[in-house]
Amino acid sequence: MTAIKLDGEMLSAEIKEGLRERIAALAEKGVTPGLGTLLVGDDGPSANYVAMKHRDSEELGMGSREVHLPADATQEEVDAVVDDFNADPAVDAYIMQYPFPDQLDYETALLRVLPEKDADGLHPVNLGRLVQGVDAPLACTPRGIQLMLERYEIPIAGQHVVIIGRGLTIGRPLANLLSLKRPNANAAVTVVHTGAGDISRYTKNADILIAAAGAPRMVKADMVKPGAAVVAAGVSFADGKLVSDVDDDVAEVAGWLSPRIGGVGPMTRTMLMANTVAAAERAVG
């Protein structure tokens, strides 16, 4: 068996076509959706990721505004940027690139963000709405994963989904999203982590396995149920290289598998664009 590729790059391009239509409709009303980004410090991967978001915005015909503070920025300086983005009508939604330098409190800054301008879908108000099953901006990577499964017609309702990792950006919101009583959800979801001991006793029973732990090659072929859909959502650096949570040999067991490059990453960025366009649509009513 060789796994079918879950092509996030292809799906991202399809979704962008729909976003272009929505952006054109907003333009007829004199509105250009605007994305804001706040980067603090000089972390190379973070800077590269922010740059890609602005390239995506330009490609779609959206506006974008970037603020880059030095690594020794104070909490007051960060708060001032957040307040400025909140008040700027040209910024419909924005993100604060994580992680922050150690002297700053990311959670305090996040609470200052207006929930309706939360492009990441990670504000506590929006996460609470997700738990309630109420419409709100959705966390980008979880929503992107859900759409990938839907696009490849992988059944979710009634299936056993196992998520490795309980992080705020993927594991916890994804578990809530896929367990909601909604179309392309309604799954039985198990979240496992380092405190669970031998996680293979869970992963071997997964119809859909999502690795989001940030642990290089932790998911081996013998941990995967033959024919399962496997989503490699976690990456980390090992020996100077970006490495997936999922080992290459999983492709010989899984029915579907997202690649390290061109899988979840493009979908995450595209969902960020989608949240920004949706924020602009809400603003004009």
N, C-alpha and C positions, 0 to 999 in steps of 0.2 A: 504494500500500500504506500502510495506517495500522496501526502496531504495536498488538498486544494489550497491555493494561496488566497488568503484574505487580503485583497489588494486595497489597502487604504488610500493609496495614491489615486487609483482609478475612481474610487467612490468619492473621494474629495473633489475631484474635477467635476463629477456629475452634480454634486451638491452646490458647487460654486456657480454652475450655470443657473440654477434656481435662484441663488443669491443675487446674481447680476440682474435678473428680472425684477426682483424686489427692490434693488437699489435704483434701477431705472424708474420704477413707479414712485419711489420717494423723490427722485430728482424732479419729476413732473410737479411735485408739490413744493419745490424749492428747498429740499432737504438733502444733505449729504451725510450719511452715517459717519460718525467719528469715533475712532478707538484711541484711548490714551494708555500709555505705559509709563510706569515708574521703575527705574533700575537704580539700585543703590550699590555702589562698589564696582569692582572691575573683574568679577568672575567671568571667565571666558565663555563657558557654555551658556550662562545666563544672557550675556551680551549677544551671543550669536542667535539665541532663541528669540530675543526681543527684536533683533534685526529682521528675522524671518517673518515675524508678525507684521512688521511695517511693510515689508515687501508684499505680503499677502493683501494688505489693505490697499496698497497702490495698484496692484493687479486688478482688484475688484472695483476700483474707482471710488474707494472710501477715503475719508480724511483720516489723518492720524497725527497724534501729538506725543512726542517723547520727552520725558524728563529724566536726566541722568544725574544723580547726586553722588558725591565722593564717598569713599568707604568710611570716612570719619564723620558722616552726616549725623546730626542730632535728631532725636525723636521729634523735636519741635519743627525742624526743617521738613521731615517726612509728613508730619501732620499738616503743614502749610500746603504742601503739594496736593494732598488728599482733599483738603478744603477747596483748593483752586479747581481741581478736576470736578468736584461736586457742583461747583457754581458755574462751570463753563458750559454754555449751551451747545458748543461745537463738539463736546466730548459726550457721546451718548452712553458709553460704557468704557471701563478701564480696568487694568490689572496692575497689581504690584508684584513684580517678579520676585519669586521666592528662590533661595533663602536671602534673608537680610543679614547684614553684619551683626556680630554678637551683641553689640551695645544697644541694638534696637529691638523693640517689641513688635513683631509682625501682627500678633493677634489684636493688640491695642489699635494699631493702624487699620486693620481690617474692620473692626467695629465702627470706625469712623466713616467708612465707605457707605454711600447711599445704596441700599439694597437693589434699587432699580438700575443702578449703574454698575452693578457687579458683573463684569464680563466673564469671570472665572466660574461663577455659580457656587462660590465657596463661602459667601457671607452667612453667618449663623441664621439670619432670617430666611434666606433662600434654602439652606439645608433643612431648616425646620419645616418649610413648606413642602419640601420633597418628602419628608417623613410623613406629613399629613396627606400627601397625595394631591396637593394643591399646585396649580400651575405657577411656575417661577423659573428664572434662569437656571439651567441645569449645569452641573459640573461638566467641563468640556470632555475630558477623557472618558468618563462613564457613558456620556451620551454618544460619543463617537463609537465606542465599542458596541453599544446597543444597535446603532445603525448599521455597523458592519455585519453583525449577526443577521439582522433583518434583510439586508441586501443580498446575502448569500443563502437566504431562505433556510437558515438554521433554526429549528424549532426552539423556542424559549419557554413557552407556557407549559407548565407541568414537568419541566426537565430539572435535573439536579445540576445546579451551577455551583462550582467550588471556586472561591476567590482566595488566592494566596496573598495576604497583605491586608492590613486594616488601616492604612493611611487615610488622611483626610481628603487627599486629592483624587484617589481612585477607589480603594477598598470599601470604605464605609458608604460613600454616596452610591457606588455601583450596586452594593448589596441592597440598599433601599430601593433604587430605581428598578432593578430586575425583579424584585418581589412585589411591586405594586400590582394591584388588580387592574391592569391596563393591557391594551394590545402590545404584542412583542415584549411581554414581561410575564408576571404571574408565575415565576419559577420558584422552586424550593432552593434556597440559597444557603450555603455553608461558607463561613469565613474562617480561614485557618491562618496561623501565624507561628512564630518561633516558640510560643508557649504551648503549642498543641502537641509537642512531641513528634512522633513519626507521622508526618503529614501525608505520606503515601497511602495510608489507610483511608484517607478521605479522597485524595485525588484520583485513585483508581476507580472510584465509583462516580466520577463526574461525567455528565454528558457534555458539559461546557466547562472548561478549565481556564481560568484567567490568572496569569502570573503577574503580580504587581508588588513584588517584594524588594526589588533592587538588589538581588543576590545572583551573581553570575552563574549561569547554566545550572541553576538549582533543580529545574524540572528535567528529569531524565526520561527516556523512552519507557522504562519499566514502571514509571509512576503514572502512566497515561492509559486510560481505557481505549482499546482499539476503536477507531472511528470517531472519537470525540473531537469536538471543536476546541482548539487551543489558541488562546489569545496571549501573545507576549507583550504585556503592557509595561513591564519593568525593565529598565536598563541600568547599567552601572559601568564604571571604568575598572578594567583589569589589565595590567601590563601595558597601560597607556592606550588601550583600545576600548571602544564602546561595546559592551557585551550584553546580550539578552539574558533574561531570567530563564529562557528555554533553550535547552541544548539542541544542537542541530539534528541529532538522531531522532528527535521526536517526530520529525517529518515523515518517518517511515512507519509510524504507528497511528498518528492522528488522521482524522478525516479532513480537517481544515486546520490551517495554521497561518497566523499573521507573521510576516517577516520582520526582522529587526529594523530594517530600513524600508520605508514605504508601507508600513502597517498602521500602527496606532498613532504615530507621530503626526502625519498629515491630517488625520481626522481630528486630533485635539486642536490643532491650529484652525481648522475650518470651523469647528464648533465655536471657537472664540469669535470668529467673524460672524457666525450666525447669531450668537447672543447679542453682538453689537448692532446688527441690522434689526433684530427684534426690539431692542431697546429704543432705536430710532423710530420704529413703527409705533411703539406704545406712546412715545412722546408726542407724536403728531395726532394720535387718536384715530 
